[in-house]
Amino acid sequence: GRLEMLGKNIVESDLKQLFFNAHSLKSVIGNFMAPAPYEICRKIEELAKQNSMDTIPDLFSELKKLVYELNSDLKEYLQK
């Protein structure tokens, strides 16, 4: 649900909640040692802190792709 919340925050331009939710997701992703999505969350968090929406939608698109890949990899690992 965290990705959906980020998407909602972006659509609503709610930078305060976007910062909070990006930080939260970054912490979760950090547990799985996935550097690429972690770094994107960090960038989104930083841009939200700076009140800049400029590249956030593009970063979010990339983040979704990477999180879905991570989720798929984790499911595959758990089936072994």
Backbone as CSV, one residue per row, in Angstrom:
resi,resn,N_x,N_y,N_z,CA_x,CA_y,CA_z,C_x,C_y,C_z
1,GLY,0.790,-1.194,0.000,0.000,0.000,0.000,0.843,1.274,0.000
2,ARG,2.126,1.131,0.314,2.959,2.335,0.379,3.135,2.981,-0.996
3,LEU,3.258,2.158,-2.033,3.376,2.724,-3.387,2.118,3.488,-3.767
4,GLU,0.964,2.928,-3.418,-0.298,3.599,-3.736,-0.389,4.941,-3.006
5,MET,0.079,4.964,-1.765,0.064,6.219,-1.012,0.986,7.255,-1.654
6,LEU,2.158,6.815,-2.112,3.056,7.747,-2.807,2.383,8.303,-4.058
7,GLY,1.747,7.422,-4.826,1.046,7.864,-6.027,-0.033,8.879,-5.713
8,LYS,-0.797,8.621,-4.650,-1.854,9.548,-4.220,-1.236,10.885,-3.805
9,ASN,-0.147,10.828,-3.059,0.516,12.063,-2.635,0.993,12.878,-3.829
10,ILE,1.500,12.199,-4.843,1.986,12.887,-6.048,0.826,13.541,-6.783
11,VAL,-0.253,12.800,-6.987,-1.427,13.352,-7.683,-1.969,14.574,-6.950
12,GLU,-1.971,14.499,-5.627,-2.507,15.599,-4.821,-1.472,16.678,-4.510
13,SER,-0.232,16.482,-4.967,0.872,17.410,-4.668,1.002,17.662,-3.163
14,ASP,0.805,16.600,-2.384,0.914,16.680,-0.931,2.355,16.338,-0.542
15,LEU,3.197,17.353,-0.567,4.629,17.146,-0.350,4.958,16.712,1.077
16,LYS,4.187,17.154,2.032,4.424,16.754,3.420,4.220,15.245,3.575
17,GLN,3.108,14.737,3.082,2.842,13.300,3.161,3.752,12.510,2.225
18,LEU,4.091,13.095,1.101,5.015,12.439,0.172,6.367,12.222,0.850
19,PHE,6.848,13.230,1.552,8.098,13.093,2.291,7.986,11.955,3.306
20,PHE,6.917,11.968,4.087,6.719,10.947,5.120,6.647,9.558,4.514
21,ASN,5.857,9.386,3.458,5.670,8.062,2.857,6.908,7.586,2.104
22,ALA,7.641,8.491,1.488,8.895,8.100,0.828,9.912,7.649,1.872
23,HIS,9.957,8.346,2.985,10.870,7.968,4.071,10.508,6.587,4.621
24,SER,9.231,6.362,4.796,8.750,5.075,5.308,9.091,3.938,4.354
25,LEU,8.826,4.134,3.077,9.128,3.100,2.083,10.633,2.882,1.977
26,LYS,11.401,3.948,2.059,12.862,3.832,2.016,13.350,2.925,3.139
27,SER,12.777,3.072,4.320,13.159,2.235,5.458,12.844,0.767,5.216
28,VAL,11.675,0.496,4.650,11.295,-0.889,4.351,12.235,-1.479,3.307
29,ILE,12.479,-0.744,2.249,13.349,-1.232,1.174,14.774,-1.444,1.689
30,GLY,15.203,-0.604,2.608,16.530,-0.751,3.184,16.730,-2.100,3.857
31,ASN,15.658,-2.661,4.386,15.743,-3.983,5.019,16.110,-5.074,4.025
32,PHE,15.820,-4.852,2.762,16.084,-5.858,1.731,17.366,-5.566,0.945
33,MET,18.089,-4.542,1.373,19.359,-4.180,0.736,19.228,-4.087,-0.782
34,ALA,18.250,-3.312,-1.207,18.009,-3.078,-2.632,18.410,-1.623,-2.929
35,PRO,19.639,-1.406,-3.378,20.148,-0.031,-3.485,19.422,0.865,-4.494
36,ALA,18.997,0.340,-5.619,18.384,1.203,-6.640,17.045,1.793,-6.162
37,PRO,16.084,0.974,-5.697,14.843,1.585,-5.218,15.045,2.419,-3.952
38,TYR,15.997,2.029,-3.118,16.315,2.809,-1.920,16.758,4.216,-2.316
39,GLU,17.636,4.302,-3.303,18.150,5.601,-3.744,17.041,6.457,-4.348
40,ILE,16.134,5.849,-5.084,15.026,6.621,-5.661,14.125,7.156,-4.547
41,CYS,13.846,6.336,-3.548,13.060,6.818,-2.405,13.763,7.988,-1.725
42,ARG,15.072,7.891,-1.578,15.842,8.968,-0.969,15.725,10.253,-1.786
43,LYS,15.787,10.114,-3.117,15.672,11.290,-3.986,14.279,11.906,-3.890
44,ILE,13.244,11.060,-3.899,11.870,11.569,-3.776,11.700,12.278,-2.441
45,GLU,12.211,11.666,-1.398,12.148,12.258,-0.063,12.824,13.632,-0.054
46,GLU,14.003,13.728,-0.623,14.745,14.983,-0.659,14.023,16.051,-1.487
47,LEU,13.497,15.658,-2.641,12.763,16.624,-3.475,11.508,17.122,-2.774
48,ALA,10.807,16.219,-2.088,9.616,16.632,-1.349,9.997,17.618,-0.242
49,LYS,11.106,17.366,0.414,11.600,18.257,1.466,11.912,19.642,0.900
50,GLN,12.388,19.672,-0.355,12.731,20.931,-1.019,11.525,21.564,-1.726
51,ASN,10.343,20.964,-1.583,9.124,21.446,-2.239,9.258,21.489,-3.753
52,SER,9.887,20.459,-4.313,10.103,20.398,-5.757,9.468,19.135,-6.332
53,MET,8.467,19.308,-7.179,7.785,18.170,-7.796,8.360,17.847,-9.180
54,ASP,9.361,18.593,-9.626,9.840,18.526,-11.008,10.040,17.113,-11.545
55,THR,10.866,16.335,-10.934,11.184,15.009,-11.477,10.535,13.866,-10.704
56,ILE,9.737,14.188,-9.700,9.143,13.150,-8.862,8.284,12.168,-9.658
57,PRO,7.414,12.600,-10.579,6.618,11.608,-11.314,7.464,10.595,-12.090
58,ASP,8.548,11.053,-12.708,9.433,10.130,-13.425,10.139,9.177,-12.466
59,LEU,10.594,9.709,-11.360,11.240,8.861,-10.350,10.259,7.826,-9.811
60,PHE,9.017,8.248,-9.602,8.000,7.339,-9.090,7.734,6.201,-10.079
61,SER,7.695,6.504,-11.358,7.498,5.452,-12.368,8.615,4.421,-12.306
62,GLU,9.838,4.880,-12.191,10.978,3.971,-12.075,10.927,3.192,-10.766
63,LEU,10.544,3.862,-9.705,10.437,3.201,-8.406,9.420,2.066,-8.439
64,LYS,8.264,2.321,-9.044,7.246,1.261,-9.139,7.800,0.035,-9.844
65,LYS,8.488,0.249,-10.949,9.073,-0.862,-11.704,10.048,-1.652,-10.829
66,LEU,10.919,-0.951,-10.136,11.922,-1.612,-9.309,11.303,-2.330,-8.108
67,VAL,10.281,-1.751,-7.518,9.625,-2.387,-6.373,8.884,-3.645,-6.818
68,TYR,8.235,-3.597,-7.975,7.563,-4.800,-8.481,8.578,-5.903,-8.775
69,GLU,9.736,-5.537,-9.311,10.796,-6.520,-9.559,11.302,-7.106,-8.240
70,LEU,11.512,-6.257,-7.253,11.957,-6.720,-5.938,10.922,-7.657,-5.329
71,ASN,9.666,-7.293,-5.417,8.584,-8.121,-4.892,8.567,-9.486,-5.578
72,SER,8.734,-9.488,-6.885,8.764,-10.735,-7.645,9.954,-11.598,-7.231
73,ASP,11.109,-10.970,-7.079,12.302,-11.711,-6.650,12.115,-12.313,-5.270
74,LEU,11.494,-11.550,-4.361,11.261,-12.058,-3.012,10.282,-13.235,-3.013
75,LYS,9.241,-13.119,-3.816,8.282,-14.235,-3.913,8.960,-15.476,-4.457
76,GLU,9.784,-15.299,-5.469,10.515,-16.439,-6.057,11.442,-17.058,-5.019
77,TYR,12.127,-16.224,-4.270,13.048,-16.722,-3.245,12.298,-17.524,-2.178
78,LEU,11.137,-17.027,-1.768,10.370,-17.698,-0.719,9.784,-19.021,-1.175
79,GLN,9.645,-19.229,-2.473,9.106,-20.484,-2.998,10.158,-21.578,-3.052
80,LYS,11.396,-21.225,-2.848,12.474,-22.209,-2.914,12.564,-23.004,-1.633
